[in-house]
Amino acid sequence: MSIEFFILPEVALAGWFLLNRWSASNTAKRYSDDDAMLQSVRDYWREGEGCISRAALLELTQSASARAFKCPNPVFLLPHRDGTWTLGESSLSPEDSELLAAFAAHGQPIDARESSLDVPAQLQGPLASFMTRNGINVMVPVNDSVAPQWIWVSALTDGHTDCELDSLRAWQMAMHSVVERETLLLASAHLEGLEKDAASATEVLRVLLPGSPHEQQSGMEWAGALHRESGEPPLLFATYPQASGKILIIFAEVVAPGLAAVILGSALRGYCDSLVTAAKGATLSPENVLKSLNQYVWRPENPSNLSCVVALFDAKAKCVEYAVAGTPCWLHVAEDGGMNAIQATGAGLGAGDNLDYKCETLALNPGDTHLFVGSHLGVEAFTDPALEQRIRTNKYVSYADLGQHVLGLTETMSELAGDSGPTPGVVSLRPIA
């Protein structure tokens, strides 16, 4: 038997191995930029959670996209309330502003070096002219659920002239995600700088303040009916898990005229989110939260008097620590049916500067129900036999039926109120049986 019989298979295997290594190396090299791009997107999502303003997100987007695309000076086309757009520090002409508004509404990225069938024909020529005049070869529009936020623009380096629109779309999705998840919520905290018209602010509020909360968490369960008609002051009900299985509840009725109520409601929710984010997992005390909220709301030239409850429910320790500003309607219904209205521990939010709030403690028993009510009727309404009967049967209602039960409470209150006052809203919260 010849020696070639043994050598040739070995040579073939070695050749196959080397060919595969060469192919794998080429593939890795070919997609190395894509891998770096994906990692940049992941980092951007994670880092976006720390942004607490639109300016902070713009700065993060600029630095993160510079790393991802290796472009040294990415900038933003920014929309303004009056319909104009700016590029960096320069204001654009009305014609360019109208073009950019149409491009942002279209919503798809464009790379001047790639043919794009996604852009409508009537926009292609004007966009190409605009990009040439301003030295731009890539534009990525970013919108939230309300309006355009910005258009990211760049002249990418020569090393990335083969950048495909697919990678731009991936980056666009990342920017959309961060805007919706964090910045839209937290930027609303900046009341005086909020550049939203009435329709946009109302939409922001709809996102921030769901009308029908229904959840089980941290040993507690709750359901609510908080829908209010257009023009009525909004109700804020927010929940935040805390350390050791506790849950922080914030309930407030925002009383202000027209659009101011909508913006202030959005701002308060955004500021509450900011407080929890800044705490980095530490348990917040109710009195300190109220003190911070008061400082945020306080305006020397325009004092307020907002009612707000901040309560820390601890199902394990069977207690509730709370602080109450103003005169909200919080009704504690004991297991035996006894009803007790929780009293305020300090003045309303915005009534004065540097207000202090006393923290009280309440026992939390398995059969208890806590009702947070937004209504001009006040606690006196609960002496009505029909309403009182509904409240006393709350503890027998299953979690699955709790939402419908609470809706029944609000309907009964609406009948009592008639045409006077805003639409009643109720949240029923109780320990999980």
DABELDA-V524860 format. One record per backbone hydrogen bond with DSSP energy under -0.5 kcal/mol. CO is the residue of the C=O (numbers start at 1). NH is the residue of the N-H. E is the energy in kcal/mol with one decimal. If there is no record, write none. Layout:
BEGIN
co: {CO | CO}
nh: {NH | NH}
e: {E | E}
END
This chain:
BEGIN
co: {2 | 3 | 3 | 4 | 6 | 7 | 8 | 9 | 10 | 11 | 12 | 13 | 14 | 15 | 16 | 17 | 18 | 19 | 20 | 21 | 22 | 23 | 24 | 25 | 26 | 27 | 29 | 31 | 32 | 33 | 34 | 35 | 36 | 37 | 38 | 39 | 40 | 41 | 42 | 43 | 44 | 45 | 46 | 47 | 48 | 53 | 54 | 55 | 56 | 57 | 58 | 59 | 60 | 61 | 62 | 63 | 64 | 65 | 66 | 66 | 70 | 71 | 75 | 76 | 76 | 77 | 78 | 80 | 84 | 85 | 86 | 86 | 87 | 90 | 93 | 94 | 95 | 96 | 97 | 98 | 99 | 100 | 101 | 102 | 103 | 110 | 110 | 111 | 120 | 120 | 121 | 123 | 124 | 125 | 126 | 127 | 128 | 129 | 130 | 131 | 132 | 137 | 138 | 139 | 140 | 142 | 142 | 147 | 150 | 151 | 152 | 153 | 154 | 154 | 154 | 157 | 158 | 160 | 164 | 164 | 165 | 166 | 167 | 168 | 169 | 170 | 171 | 172 | 173 | 174 | 175 | 176 | 177 | 178 | 178 | 179 | 182 | 183 | 184 | 186 | 187 | 189 | 190 | 190 | 191 | 193 | 194 | 197 | 198 | 199 | 200 | 201 | 202 | 203 | 204 | 205 | 208 | 211 | 213 | 215 | 217 | 218 | 219 | 220 | 221 | 222 | 223 | 225 | 229 | 234 | 235 | 236 | 238 | 240 | 242 | 243 | 246 | 247 | 248 | 249 | 250 | 251 | 252 | 252 | 253 | 253 | 254 | 257 | 257 | 258 | 258 | 259 | 260 | 261 | 262 | 263 | 264 | 265 | 266 | 267 | 268 | 269 | 270 | 271 | 272 | 273 | 274 | 275 | 276 | 276 | 277 | 279 | 285 | 286 | 287 | 288 | 289 | 290 | 291 | 292 | 293 | 294 | 299 | 306 | 307 | 308 | 309 | 310 | 311 | 311 | 312 | 313 | 313 | 314 | 314 | 318 | 319 | 320 | 321 | 322 | 323 | 324 | 324 | 325 | 328 | 329 | 329 | 330 | 330 | 331 | 331 | 332 | 332 | 333 | 334 | 338 | 340 | 340 | 345 | 346 | 348 | 349 | 350 | 360 | 362 | 363 | 365 | 369 | 369 | 370 | 370 | 371 | 371 | 372 | 373 | 373 | 374 | 375 | 378 | 379 | 380 | 381 | 384 | 385 | 386 | 387 | 388 | 389 | 391 | 393 | 394 | 398 | 398 | 399 | 399 | 401 | 402 | 403 | 404 | 405 | 406 | 407 | 408 | 409 | 410 | 411 | 412 | 413 | 414 | 417 | 425 | 426 | 427 | 427 | 428 | 429 | 430}
nh: {5 | 6 | 7 | 8 | 10 | 11 | 12 | 13 | 14 | 15 | 16 | 17 | 18 | 19 | 20 | 21 | 22 | 23 | 24 | 25 | 26 | 27 | 28 | 29 | 30 | 31 | 32 | 35 | 36 | 37 | 38 | 39 | 40 | 41 | 42 | 43 | 44 | 45 | 46 | 47 | 48 | 49 | 49 | 50 | 51 | 57 | 58 | 59 | 60 | 61 | 62 | 63 | 64 | 65 | 66 | 67 | 68 | 69 | 70 | 71 | 72 | 74 | 153 | 78 | 88 | 151 | 86 | 83 | 80 | 92 | 78 | 88 | 90 | 87 | 97 | 98 | 99 | 100 | 101 | 102 | 103 | 104 | 105 | 106 | 107 | 112 | 139 | 114 | 123 | 124 | 125 | 127 | 128 | 129 | 130 | 131 | 132 | 133 | 134 | 136 | 135 | 112 | 154 | 110 | 152 | 149 | 150 | 144 | 142 | 77 | 140 | 75 | 137 | 138 | 156 | 160 | 161 | 163 | 167 | 168 | 169 | 170 | 171 | 172 | 173 | 174 | 175 | 176 | 177 | 178 | 179 | 180 | 181 | 182 | 183 | 184 | 186 | 187 | 188 | 189 | 190 | 191 | 193 | 194 | 194 | 195 | 196 | 201 | 202 | 203 | 204 | 205 | 206 | 207 | 208 | 209 | 210 | 226 | 224 | 222 | 220 | 315 | 432 | 217 | 430 | 215 | 428 | 426 | 232 | 254 | 237 | 252 | 250 | 248 | 245 | 246 | 242 | 313 | 240 | 311 | 238 | 309 | 236 | 254 | 255 | 307 | 256 | 260 | 261 | 261 | 262 | 263 | 264 | 265 | 266 | 267 | 268 | 269 | 270 | 271 | 272 | 273 | 274 | 275 | 276 | 277 | 278 | 279 | 280 | 281 | 280 | 282 | 289 | 290 | 291 | 292 | 293 | 294 | 295 | 296 | 297 | 298 | 302 | 349 | 253 | 325 | 251 | 323 | 249 | 313 | 321 | 247 | 315 | 318 | 319 | 364 | 314 | 362 | 312 | 360 | 310 | 345 | 346 | 308 | 330 | 331 | 373 | 332 | 342 | 333 | 371 | 334 | 340 | 369 | 337 | 334 | 332 | 342 | 358 | 326 | 351 | 306 | 304 | 322 | 320 | 365 | 368 | 333 | 371 | 372 | 429 | 331 | 373 | 427 | 329 | 375 | 425 | 378 | 381 | 382 | 383 | 384 | 388 | 389 | 390 | 391 | 392 | 393 | 394 | 396 | 397 | 401 | 402 | 402 | 403 | 405 | 406 | 407 | 408 | 409 | 410 | 411 | 412 | 413 | 414 | 415 | 416 | 417 | 418 | 420 | 374 | 225 | 372 | 429 | 223 | 370 | 221}
e: {-1.1 | -1.4 | -1.9 | -2.3 | -0.9 | -2.5 | -2.5 | -2.6 | -2.7 | -2.6 | -2.6 | -2.6 | -2.6 | -2.6 | -2.1 | -2.4 | -2.5 | -2.5 | -2.9 | -2.4 | -2.3 | -2.5 | -2.7 | -2.4 | -2.6 | -2.1 | -0.7 | -2.4 | -2.3 | -2.3 | -2.5 | -2.2 | -2.2 | -2.2 | -2.3 | -2.5 | -2.4 | -2.3 | -2.1 | -3.1 | -2.0 | -0.5 | -1.1 | -1.7 | -1.4 | -1.8 | -2.5 | -2.2 | -2.3 | -3.0 | -2.3 | -2.2 | -3.0 | -2.4 | -1.6 | -1.7 | -2.3 | -2.7 | -1.1 | -0.8 | -0.5 | -0.6 | -2.5 | -0.6 | -1.5 | -2.1 | -1.9 | -2.1 | -2.0 | -2.4 | -2.4 | -0.6 | -2.2 | -2.9 | -2.7 | -2.3 | -2.0 | -2.6 | -2.1 | -1.8 | -2.3 | -2.9 | -2.1 | -1.8 | -1.9 | -0.5 | -2.4 | -2.1 | -1.6 | -1.3 | -0.8 | -2.6 | -2.4 | -2.3 | -2.4 | -2.7 | -2.1 | -2.4 | -1.6 | -3.0 | -1.0 | -2.8 | -1.9 | -2.5 | -2.8 | -3.0 | -1.5 | -2.2 | -2.7 | -2.9 | -2.9 | -1.9 | -1.7 | -1.6 | -0.7 | -2.0 | -1.4 | -1.7 | -0.7 | -1.1 | -2.5 | -2.0 | -2.0 | -2.6 | -2.4 | -1.7 | -2.2 | -2.7 | -2.5 | -2.3 | -2.3 | -2.5 | -2.8 | -2.2 | -1.5 | -2.8 | -2.8 | -3.1 | -0.7 | -1.6 | -1.7 | -1.8 | -0.7 | -0.5 | -1.2 | -0.6 | -1.1 | -2.8 | -2.2 | -1.9 | -2.6 | -2.4 | -2.0 | -1.8 | -2.4 | -3.0 | -0.7 | -3.7 | -2.2 | -2.6 | -2.3 | -0.6 | -2.4 | -3.1 | -2.4 | -2.3 | -2.8 | -1.6 | -2.1 | -2.4 | -0.5 | -2.3 | -2.5 | -3.0 | -0.7 | -1.3 | -3.0 | -2.6 | -2.2 | -2.5 | -2.6 | -3.3 | -3.3 | -0.6 | -0.8 | -0.7 | -0.7 | -1.4 | -0.6 | -1.0 | -1.1 | -2.8 | -2.7 | -2.5 | -2.3 | -2.9 | -2.8 | -2.0 | -2.6 | -2.7 | -2.5 | -2.4 | -2.1 | -2.5 | -2.0 | -2.5 | -2.8 | -1.4 | -0.6 | -0.7 | -1.1 | -1.7 | -2.1 | -2.4 | -2.0 | -2.2 | -2.7 | -2.6 | -2.0 | -1.8 | -2.3 | -2.7 | -1.5 | -2.8 | -1.2 | -3.0 | -2.4 | -2.2 | -3.3 | -0.7 | -2.1 | -2.1 | -0.5 | -1.0 | -1.7 | -2.1 | -2.3 | -2.5 | -3.6 | -2.8 | -2.3 | -2.4 | -0.7 | -2.2 | -0.9 | -0.5 | -2.9 | -0.5 | -2.6 | -0.7 | -2.9 | -0.7 | -2.4 | -2.3 | -1.9 | -3.1 | -3.1 | -0.5 | -1.6 | -1.5 | -1.9 | -2.1 | -1.9 | -2.6 | -2.9 | -0.6 | -1.9 | -3.2 | -0.5 | -0.5 | -2.8 | -2.9 | -0.6 | -2.0 | -0.8 | -0.7 | -1.8 | -0.8 | -1.3 | -1.6 | -1.7 | -1.7 | -3.0 | -2.4 | -1.7 | -2.0 | -2.2 | -1.2 | -1.4 | -1.5 | -1.6 | -0.6 | -0.5 | -1.0 | -0.5 | -2.1 | -2.5 | -2.0 | -1.8 | -1.6 | -2.1 | -2.0 | -2.2 | -2.3 | -2.4 | -1.9 | -1.8 | -2.3 | -1.9 | -1.6 | -3.2 | -2.7 | -2.5 | -0.6 | -1.6 | -3.3 | -2.6}
END
